[in-house]
Amino acid sequence: MDKKEKKRIEVLQQKIAKLQQQLAGARKQPDDPADVPRIEKELAAAHAELSTLKKS
């Protein structure tokens, strides 16, 4: 694993933490019904990329 991959993993972990907070907030206060599915989709994509990076 090189520096770029390590940095990308770090960035993805931060993004996942941020998205989880946004998702919790969107579920508590559903102003826009499209927010929850959009955030869940972004979160799934970030998890998928993270697992791909960790495998290589």
N, CA, C and O of each residue as an XYZ file, in Angstrom:
224
protein
N       0.853     -1.174      0.000
C       0.000      0.000      0.000
C       0.901      1.240      0.000
O       1.756      1.398      0.872
N       0.701      2.102     -0.974
C       1.529      3.296     -1.054
C       0.858      4.488     -0.358
O      -0.232      4.369      0.201
N       1.531      5.621     -0.410
C       1.035      6.808      0.286
C      -0.318      7.266     -0.232
O      -1.186      7.674      0.540
N      -0.490      7.195     -1.557
C      -1.759      7.637     -2.150
C      -2.927      6.803     -1.636
O      -3.980      7.348     -1.305
N      -2.749      5.496     -1.569
C      -3.819      4.616     -1.091
C      -4.115      4.868      0.378
O      -5.279      4.892      0.779
N      -3.089      5.054      1.175
C      -3.290      5.335      2.599
C      -4.049      6.640      2.792
O      -4.951      6.723      3.626
N      -3.681      7.659      2.018
C      -4.348      8.952      2.116
C      -5.802      8.825      1.677
O      -6.691      9.401      2.305
N      -6.054      8.070      0.595
C      -7.419      7.888      0.091
C      -8.274      7.160      1.134
O      -9.441      7.500      1.324
N      -7.701      6.169      1.802
C      -8.429      5.452      2.856
C      -8.779      6.409      3.993
O      -9.890      6.380      4.521
N      -7.828      7.250      4.362
C      -8.062      8.216      5.437
C      -9.185      9.189      5.053
O     -10.064      9.481      5.864
N      -9.147      9.681      3.825
C     -10.167     10.610      3.347
C     -11.540      9.925      3.318
O     -12.545     10.519      3.707
N     -11.570      8.684      2.859
C     -12.842      7.949      2.810
C     -13.411      7.719      4.198
O     -14.624      7.814      4.390
N     -12.565      7.421      5.160
C     -13.040      7.209      6.523
C     -13.636      8.497      7.088
O     -14.643      8.459      7.795
N     -13.024      9.621      6.784
C     -13.566     10.906      7.237
C     -14.902     11.188      6.546
O     -15.844     11.674      7.172
N     -14.973     10.877      5.251
C     -16.204     11.102      4.497
C     -17.331     10.227      5.036
O     -18.472     10.677      5.142
N     -17.014      8.978      5.377
C     -18.018      8.066      5.917
C     -18.541      8.582      7.251
O     -19.745      8.538      7.505
N     -17.652      9.069      8.098
C     -18.080      9.602      9.393
C     -19.004     10.803      9.194
O     -20.021     10.928      9.877
N     -18.649     11.678      8.264
C     -19.462     12.862      7.985
C     -20.827     12.453      7.432
O     -21.853     12.997      7.839
N     -20.835     11.503      6.512
C     -22.097     11.062      5.913
C     -23.003     10.380      6.943
O     -24.225     10.523      6.886
N     -22.409      9.644      7.880
C     -23.211      9.001      8.914
C     -23.891     10.041      9.797
O     -25.040      9.865     10.202
N     -23.176     11.125     10.093
C     -23.778     12.207     10.882
C     -24.899     12.885     10.105
O     -25.953     13.195     10.661
N     -24.663     13.112      8.814
C     -25.693     13.733      7.979
C     -26.924     12.840      7.885
O     -28.055     13.323      7.926
N     -26.698     11.545      7.759
C     -27.808     10.600      7.656
C     -28.630     10.587      8.939
O     -29.860     10.558      8.890
N     -27.966     10.608     10.070
C     -28.678     10.645     11.347
C     -29.510     11.920     11.453
O     -30.656     11.881     11.901
N     -28.941     13.036     11.044
C     -29.668     14.298     11.078
C     -30.841     14.314     10.117
O     -31.912     14.829     10.440
N     -30.640     13.753      8.942
C     -31.713     13.721      7.938
C     -32.860     12.816      8.391
O     -34.021     13.076      8.077
N     -32.537     11.767      9.121
C     -33.596     10.868      9.615
C     -34.379     11.522     10.753
O     -35.588     11.322     10.871
N     -33.688     12.307     11.593
C     -34.374     12.979     12.705
C     -35.272     14.098     12.211
O     -36.362     14.314     12.741
N     -34.804     14.812     11.183
C     -35.549     15.962     10.684
C     -35.687     15.835      9.160
O     -34.893     16.404      8.411
N     -36.682     15.096      8.717
C     -36.823     14.837      7.273
C     -37.414     16.024      6.506
O     -38.588     16.004      6.137
N     -36.601     17.052      6.269
C     -37.055     18.214      5.508
C     -37.255     17.851      4.043
O     -38.270     18.202      3.440
N     -36.286     17.151      3.479
C     -36.346     16.755      2.087
C     -36.354     15.227      2.026
O     -35.372     14.602      2.427
N     -37.419     14.614      1.543
C     -37.494     13.148      1.516
C     -36.421     12.494      0.647
O     -36.134     11.311      0.824
N     -35.829     13.226     -0.276
C     -34.802     12.656     -1.152
C     -33.425     12.612     -0.485
O     -32.513     11.962     -0.996
N     -33.267     13.295      0.644
C     -31.968     13.340      1.310
C     -31.512     11.984      1.821
O     -30.367     11.593      1.594
N     -32.385     11.264      2.504
C     -31.989      9.996      3.121
C     -31.500      8.990      2.074
O     -30.417      8.432      2.247
N     -32.248      8.735      1.000
C     -31.735      7.780      0.007
C     -30.441      8.252     -0.666
O     -29.574      7.435     -0.978
N     -30.306      9.554     -0.889
C     -29.092     10.082     -1.522
C     -27.882      9.866     -0.618
O     -26.823      9.442     -1.079
N     -28.045     10.156      0.656
C     -26.942      9.993      1.604
C     -26.600      8.512      1.762
O     -25.426      8.149      1.832
N     -27.624      7.660      1.816
C     -27.375      6.216      1.918
C     -26.609      5.707      0.699
O     -25.732      4.853      0.829
N     -26.936      6.227     -0.482
C     -26.248      5.819     -1.707
C     -24.783      6.251     -1.669
O     -23.896      5.472     -2.017
N     -24.527      7.496     -1.245
C     -23.159      7.986     -1.134
C     -22.369      7.176     -0.109
O     -21.197      6.864     -0.317
N     -23.019      6.845      0.986
C     -22.384      6.070      2.051
C     -22.018      4.671      1.549
O     -20.928      4.175      1.832
N     -22.918      4.046      0.816
C     -22.650      2.714      0.264
C     -21.484      2.766     -0.721
O     -20.636      1.873     -0.731
N     -21.443      3.800     -1.539
C     -20.354      3.935     -2.505
C     -19.015      4.130     -1.799
O     -18.004      3.564     -2.215
N     -19.007      4.919     -0.746
C     -17.774      5.157      0.008
C     -17.304      3.869      0.687
O     -16.109      3.574      0.705
N     -18.246      3.104      1.244
C     -17.894      1.826      1.875
C     -17.335      0.851      0.836
O     -16.374      0.132      1.109
N     -17.937      0.830     -0.347
C     -17.480     -0.073     -1.399
C     -16.062      0.285     -1.844
O     -15.220     -0.595     -2.019
N     -15.807      1.567     -2.023
C     -14.467      1.992     -2.436
C     -13.444      1.695     -1.349
O     -12.317      1.294     -1.641
N     -13.835      1.891     -0.108
C     -12.939      1.620      1.012
C     -12.582      0.145      1.072
O     -11.417     -0.203      1.259
N     -13.570     -0.725      0.915
C     -13.287     -2.154      0.968
C     -12.417     -2.584     -0.218
O     -11.571     -3.466     -0.076
N     -12.619     -1.969     -1.375
C     -11.786     -2.270     -2.541
C     -10.337     -1.874     -2.278
O      -9.416     -2.620     -2.610
N     -10.139     -0.705     -1.685
C      -8.773     -0.251     -1.396
C      -8.089     -1.125     -0.345
O      -6.891     -1.394     -0.430
N      -8.860     -1.557      0.634
C      -8.271     -2.374      1.694
C      -7.888     -3.766      1.202
O      -6.963     -4.377      1.738
N      -8.588     -4.275      0.188
C      -8.273     -5.595     -0.348
C      -6.973     -5.587     -1.139
O      -6.249     -6.583     -1.151
N      -6.670     -4.472     -1.801
C      -5.474     -4.429     -2.640
C      -4.221     -4.077     -1.883
O      -3.143     -4.006     -2.472
